[in-house]
Amino acid sequence: METLFALCIGFLTSCGVFLMLRGRTFPVVMGLTMLSYAVNLFIFSSGRLNLKGAVVLGTSDSYADPLPQALVLTAIVIGFAMTAFLVILAIRARADLGNDHVDGSMPGPRHAKKERQK
């Protein structure tokens, strides 16, 4: 189970880094979101992966650690608010700049053709 969990965290991290290196704003936002999910899973796994651990005292011999669960719950709420802020920021940048590239300029030969037409 730990191997599968580690593979999921690694897959989310690699996809998040790949998307963050893209040139447009929406893949960057999605990459940050996937990277935050990977970090949340990593923090959650720090409390040990135990299938039979009880949360309520007195019902089992082994108990689950509630601190990583509380940290992940807080991180989910903060991550959702930050994702909403980044989406609104990307929409505003698209409206102001006219494109959705991260650096604000259009890459490639299409940009050169537009400059020559001016």
N, C-alpha and C positions, 0 to 999 in steps of 0.2 A: 504494500500500500504506500509505503514511503517513497518507493521508486517512482510510482505513477504520479504521486503528488509533486515530487521534485521535477519530473518531466513536464508536468502542466505549468509549474512556475517558470521553468526554463523556456518553454514554448511561448508563454505570455510575454516574458521579458524580451525574447528575441523579436517577436512580432512588434512589440511596442517600440523597441529601438529602431527597427526597420522603418516603421511608419513615421517616427519622429524625424528621420533623415530625409523625408520627402520634401518637395518644394512648395506644396500647397498647404493651406491652413487646416482644412478638414482632416487630412491624414495625420497631421501633427497633433491635433486634438484627440483623435482616436488612439494615437500612439501613447500619449500621456495617460489616457484612461486605461489602456491595457497595462501600462507599466504600474499604475496605481493598484490595479487588481492583483498583479503579481506580488507587489509589496504587501498588500493585505493578506494574501494567502501565506506569504512567508511569515508575517507576524503571527498569524493564526496557528501556524505549525510550530511556533516556538513554545506553545503551551502543551506540547506532545500530542501526537495523534493517537487517541485512545477511543476505541469503539464502544467499550463497556463502561466508560467513566461517567459517573452520575454528576449532575450539577447540584442537586439538592442533597444536603447532608443527611446521613442515616439510611440511605437507600442502597448503598453499594460500598464495597471495600476500597475501590479506587475512585478518585474524584477528578473532574476536569478543572483546569485552572481558569478562573473567570477573568483574569486580568487581560490576556491576549484577546479574548472575546470582546471585552469592553473597548480596548484600543482599536480593534478592527471596526466595531460599530461606529465609533467616533470618526475614524478615517473614512468610512463609507459616506457619512453625512458631509464631511468637509470636501471629499472628492467630488461628490455630486454638485455641491455649490460651486466648486472651482471649475468643473466642466461646463456648467451653465454660464458662468462668467466668460470662459474662453470662447464658447459658441457665440455669445452676444458680441464679444470683442472681434471675432472673425467676421461676423455679419457687418459690423460697423466699418471695419477696415475694407471690406469688399465694396461697400457703398461709397466710402470716401476715395479710395484709390482706383476703383474700377476693375480690379482683378483680385484674385485670392492667393497670390504668391507670397511666401513668407517675407522676402526682402522687399516687396512692393514694386518690383520691376518685372517686365515680361521677358522670359529667356528666349534665346534662339533667334532664327532668321526672321520670324514674324515681327519681332520688335524692331529690327533693322529696316524692314520695309516700311513700317509706320513712321519711323524717323525720317526716311527719305521723302515720304509723301508730304511731310510738313514743310 
